[in-house]
């Protein structure tokens, strides 16, 4: 039986891989990878290694999670070094915990290799500090995929909010935050395809997103809070009262 490595691929740019992830990819016998892993990162895998696509994106699941779990286990019986490669970090909304438990219950040795989450990678790329002295001392990271059962009052009390997988629900998220007491004038940033040449940033207010949400593609990070103003200032080099609804592409 081989060893399985649950590896985070980071937010997109191959230069943001950890050194451990880079070395594992170059020596892997088999790699099971997600849809958000870039072609540039996949090119690091040697031709001798088997590549298995197991991507899930925007409700379009190539394989169910149960099928993925069983595939990883099957390959651990075939090869000594199996890499399960995930976008971002494997333990932040990446279902890495489920895979770890499944494999551990079957006696498979597993090593977790953390990656830079898109939460931090996208915000940093856009020049948005998720915490900032005198502006934000709390951060709440939320899945925007399902909105029922969420304590919106608690969410509204966090100084900085980051939603993953929330682009399709951005209008309803904004409406519920306003309904829970969040200011309609608060800044919102969407960071699309972060850290890649296709990166795009869109700025708005909660009110604008609730009434007429801007066009945003996936994958994208959805950030709410006063720290968004810093991103606007550093992106455009203009005062913080820059009109919202602006967008820009990142210079690579």
MIRO-668228 format. One record per residue (C-alpha): residue number from 1; residue in one letter; z negated, y negated, x. Coordinates in nm, 4 decimals, decimal comma. Each point is the difference from the previous one (the first is absolute). Layout:
# MIRO-668228
n;res;w;v;u
NUM;A;Z;Y;X
...
This chain:
# MIRO-668228
n;res;w;v;u
1;X;0,0000;0,0000;0,0000
2;X;0,0930;-0,3439;0,1292
3;X;-0,1691;-0,3371;-0,0134
4;X;0,0906;-0,2730;-0,2479
5;X;-0,0086;-0,3702;0,0863
6;X;-0,0275;-0,2478;-0,2884
7;X;0,1653;-0,2998;0,1625
8;X;0,0315;-0,3600;-0,1183
9;X;0,3398;-0,1545;0,0787
10;X;-0,1181;-0,3576;-0,0502
11;X;0,1632;-0,2717;-0,2127
12;X;0,3594;0,0467;0,1179
13;X;0,0632;-0,1394;0,3464
14;X;0,0114;0,2956;0,2456
15;X;-0,1735;-0,2168;0,2611
16;X;-0,3083;0,0057;-0,2245
17;X;-0,0423;0,3763;0,0334
18;X;-0,3130;0,1054;0,1855
19;X;0,0561;0,1568;0,3409
20;X;-0,1492;0,3233;-0,1365
21;X;0,2497;0,0070;-0,2885
22;X;0,2908;-0,0677;0,2370
23;X;-0,0943;0,2879;0,2290
24;X;-0,0524;0,2425;-0,2860
25;X;0,3396;-0,0779;-0,1508
26;X;0,1720;0,0657;0,3320
27;X;-0,1597;0,3426;0,0366
28;X;-0,0114;0,1176;-0,3633
29;X;0,1442;0,3322;-0,1131
30;X;0,0343;-0,1139;-0,3616
31;X;-0,0420;-0,3366;-0,1740
32;X;-0,0508;-0,0450;-0,3739
33;X;0,0654;-0,3659;-0,0710
34;X;-0,0224;-0,2510;-0,2846
35;X;0,2580;-0,2389;-0,1465
36;X;-0,1585;-0,3060;0,1618
37;X;0,0444;0,1295;0,3552
38;X;0,2818;-0,1965;0,1672
39;X;0,3087;0,1524;0,1596
40;X;-0,1029;-0,1561;0,3327
41;X;-0,3243;0,1974;-0,0054
42;X;0,1770;0,3207;-0,1030
43;X;0,2271;-0,0380;0,3029
44;X;-0,3042;0,0652;0,2180
45;X;-0,0129;0,3590;-0,1255
46;X;0,1751;0,2406;0,2387
47;X;0,3166;0,1751;-0,1275
48;X;-0,1732;0,3347;0,0481
49;X;-0,2652;-0,0822;-0,2609
50;X;0,0474;0,0823;-0,3657
51;X;-0,0024;-0,3041;-0,2315
52;X;-0,1106;0,0378;-0,3614
53;X;0,0256;-0,2903;-0,2448
54;X;-0,2814;-0,0032;-0,2570
55;X;0,0225;-0,3600;-0,1183
56;X;-0,1480;-0,1581;-0,3120
57;X;0,0946;-0,3519;-0,1054
58;X;-0,0175;-0,2103;-0,3178
59;X;-0,0705;0,3004;-0,2199
60;X;0,2926;0,1934;0,1478
61;X;-0,1673;0,3028;0,1553
62;X;0,2209;0,2271;0,2081
63;X;-0,2852;0,2516;0,0019
64;X;-0,3351;0,0115;-0,1764
65;X;-0,3171;-0,0394;0,2031
66;X;-0,0855;0,3652;-0,0573
67;X;0,3417;0,1011;0,1368
68;X;-0,0533;-0,2238;0,3027
69;X;-0,3426;0,1511;0,0661
70;X;0,1448;0,3492;-0,0070
71;X;0,2931;-0,0974;0,2217
72;X;-0,2308;-0,1404;0,2659
73;X;-0,2031;0,3196;-0,0094
74;X;0,3142;0,2150;0,0215
75;X;0,1246;-0,1874;0,3061
76;X;-0,3415;0,0307;0,1643
77;X;0,0541;0,3764;-0,0115
78;X;0,3420;-0,0345;0,1656
79;X;-0,0513;-0,2595;0,2741
80;X;-0,2768;-0,0935;0,2467
81;X;0,0324;-0,3792;-0,0489
82;X;0,0740;-0,1381;-0,3475
83;X;0,0018;-0,3754;-0,0703
84;X;-0,0483;-0,1317;-0,3513
85;X;0,1355;-0,3543;0,0367
86;X;-0,0985;-0,2667;-0,2499
87;X;0,0778;-0,3695;-0,0335
88;X;-0,2931;-0,2281;0,0785
89;X;-0,3284;0,1865;0,0378
90;X;-0,0386;0,3556;-0,1341
91;X;-0,3382;-0,0679;-0,1596
92;X;0,0807;-0,3219;-0,1873
93;X;0,1765;0,0960;-0,3246
94;X;0,1958;0,2522;0,2050
95;X;-0,1502;0,3196;-0,1464
96;X;-0,0963;0,1024;0,3499
97;X;-0,3442;0,0961;-0,1250
98;X;0,1474;0,2455;-0,2488
99;X;0,2136;0,1608;0,2694
100;X;-0,2936;0,0185;0,2405
101;X;-0,2155;0,1793;-0,2580
102;X;0,2797;0,2400;-0,0953
103;X;0,0599;0,0997;0,3624
104;X;-0,3683;0,0165;0,0949
105;X;-0,0666;0,2399;-0,2886
106;X;0,2616;0,2326;0,1533
107;X;-0,1383;-0,0168;0,3504
108;X;0,2695;-0,2230;0,1483
109;X;-0,1036;-0,2245;0,2883
110;X;0,0795;-0,3621;-0,0846
111;X;-0,0082;-0,3204;0,2018
112;X;0,0311;-0,3376;-0,1732
113;X;0,1850;-0,2721;0,1917
114;X;-0,0568;-0,3380;-0,1660
115;X;0,2803;-0,2511;-0,0407
116;X;0,0178;-0,3726;-0,0666
117;X;-0,0117;-0,0321;-0,3780
118;X;0,2542;-0,2226;-0,1717
119;X;-0,3055;-0,1854;-0,1351
120;X;-0,0623;-0,1399;0,3456
121;X;0,3490;0,0246;0,1469
122;X;0,1770;-0,1893;-0,2779
123;X;-0,2679;-0,2676;-0,0275
124;X;-0,0019;-0,0562;0,3764
125;X;0,3795;-0,0128;0,0152
126;X;-0,0022;-0,2688;-0,2694
127;X;-0,2712;-0,1991;0,1796
128;X;-0,2536;0,0574;-0,2771
129;X;-0,3573;0,0625;0,1270
130;X;-0,1616;0,2246;-0,2596
131;X;-0,3379;-0,1451;0,0946
132;X;-0,0544;-0,3515;0,1284
133;X;-0,3226;-0,1822;0,0697
134;X;-0,0734;-0,2484;-0,2752
135;X;0,2805;0,1365;-0,2191
136;X;-0,0406;0,3740;-0,0509
137;X;-0,2785;0,2358;0,1018
138;X;0,0921;0,2894;-0,2313
139;X;0,3052;0,2201;-0,0341
140;X;0,0802;0,2494;-0,2749
141;X;0,2900;0,2450;0,0322
142;X;0,1208;0,1430;-0,3301
143;X;0,2668;0,2385;-0,1206
144;X;0,2206;-0,1869;-0,2475
145;X;0,1676;0,3167;-0,1199
146;X;-0,2308;0,0606;-0,2972
147;X;-0,1843;-0,2882;-0,1635
148;X;-0,2254;0,1763;-0,2479
149;X;-0,3609;0,0644;0,0946
150;X;-0,0096;-0,2891;0,2484
151;X;-0,2982;-0,2357;-0,0076
152;X;0,1953;-0,3264;-0,0087
153;X;-0,3152;-0,2120;0,0116
154;X;-0,0908;0,1583;0,3336
155;X;0,3529;-0,0511;0,1297
156;X;-0,0007;-0,3629;-0,1054
157;X;-0,3155;-0,0619;0,2041
158;X;0,1547;0,1065;0,3339
159;X;0,1220;-0,2920;0,2088
160;X;0,3093;0,1842;0,1253
161;X;0,1789;0,2706;-0,1986
162;X;0,2705;0,2326;0,1304
163;X;0,1959;0,2240;-0,2343
164;X;0,1952;0,2993;0,1232
165;X;0,2644;0,1571;-0,2259
166;X;-0,0435;-0,2902;-0,2411
167;X;0,3414;-0,1667;-0,0032
168;X;0,1138;0,1615;-0,3240
169;X;-0,3221;-0,1179;-0,1684
170;X;-0,0180;-0,3450;0,1616
171;X;0,0282;-0,1937;-0,3284
172;X;-0,2749;0,1996;-0,1713
173;X;-0,2235;-0,0095;0,3095
174;X;0,0268;-0,3802;0,0073
175;X;-0,0733;-0,0252;-0,3721
176;X;-0,3082;0,2201;0,0262
177;X;-0,1339;-0,1867;0,3019
178;X;0,0352;-0,3324;-0,1826
179;X;-0,1656;0,1539;-0,3055
180;X;-0,2906;0,1108;0,2211
181;X;-0,0544;-0,3533;0,1257
182;X;0,2321;-0,0371;0,2976
183;X;0,1571;-0,3448;0,0354
184;X;0,3622;-0,0133;-0,1242
185;X;0,0770;-0,2380;0,2869
186;X;-0,1069;0,2430;0,2687
187;X;0,2578;0,0930;0,2625
188;X;0,1845;0,3313;0,0019
189;X;0,2144;0,1473;0,2765
190;X;0,2334;0,2981;-0,0093
191;X;0,1028;0,1429;0,3373
192;X;0,3026;0,2268;-0,0299
193;X;0,1088;0,2501;0,2686
194;X;-0,2679;-0,1314;0,2319
195;X;0,0441;0,0059;0,3805
196;X;0,3691;0,0971;-0,0304
197;X;0,3179;-0,2117;0,0327
198;X;0,0183;0,0044;-0,3820
199;X;-0,3405;-0,1633;-0,0454
200;X;-0,0070;-0,2552;-0,2812
201;X;-0,2888;-0,2129;-0,1231
202;X;-0,0284;-0,1414;-0,3493
203;X;-0,2697;-0,2498;-0,1021
204;X;-0,1169;-0,0927;-0,3495
205;X;-0,3130;-0,0704;-0,2032
206;X;-0,1775;0,2457;-0,2276
207;X;0,1237;-0,2009;-0,2982
208;X;0,3605;0,0248;0,1169
209;X;-0,0305;0,3752;0,0535
210;X;-0,1596;0,0429;-0,3437
211;X;0,2665;-0,2036;-0,1792
212;X;0,3184;0,0424;0,2021
213;X;-0,0529;0,2373;0,2924
214;X;0,2275;-0,0516;0,3008
215;X;0,2435;0,2705;0,1035
216;X;-0,1653;0,2303;0,2520
217;X;0,1312;0,3270;0,1388
218;X;-0,1931;0,3000;0,1271
219;X;-0,1803;0,0804;0,2161
220;X;-0,2000;-0,3205;-0,0157
221;X;-0,3593;-0,1132;0,0372
222;X;-0,1497;-0,2186;-0,2748
223;X;-0,2657;-0,2433;0,1290
224;X;-0,2143;-0,2345;-0,2118
225;X;-0,2388;-0,2621;0,1349
226;X;-0,0459;-0,3340;0,1705
227;X;0,0978;0,1587;0,3324
228;X;0,3597;0,0050;-0,1277
229;X;0,0102;-0,3754;0,0695
230;X;-0,0394;0,0760;0,3696
231;X;0,3056;0,2235;-0,0109
232;X;0,2016;-0,2735;-0,1680
233;X;-0,1096;-0,2537;0,2613
234;X;0,0738;0,2233;0,2985
235;X;0,3300;0,1248;-0,1419
236;X;0,1453;-0,3369;-0,0836
237;X;-0,1900;-0,2316;0,2327
238;X;-0,0666;-0,2318;-0,2944
239;X;-0,3148;-0,1177;-0,1811
240;X;-0,1899;0,2343;-0,2298
241;X;0,1256;-0,1766;-0,3126
242;X;0,3463;0,1508;0,0515
243;X;0,1421;0,0842;-0,3462
244;X;-0,0460;0,3641;-0,0903
245;X;0,2787;0,2367;-0,0917
246;X;0,1486;-0,0384;0,3503
247;X;0,1298;0,2867;0,2047
248;X;0,1043;0,0610;0,3567
249;X;0,1291;0,2767;0,2235
250;X;-0,1705;0,0862;0,3249
251;X;0,1694;-0,0861;0,3278
252;X;0,0147;0,3137;0,2152
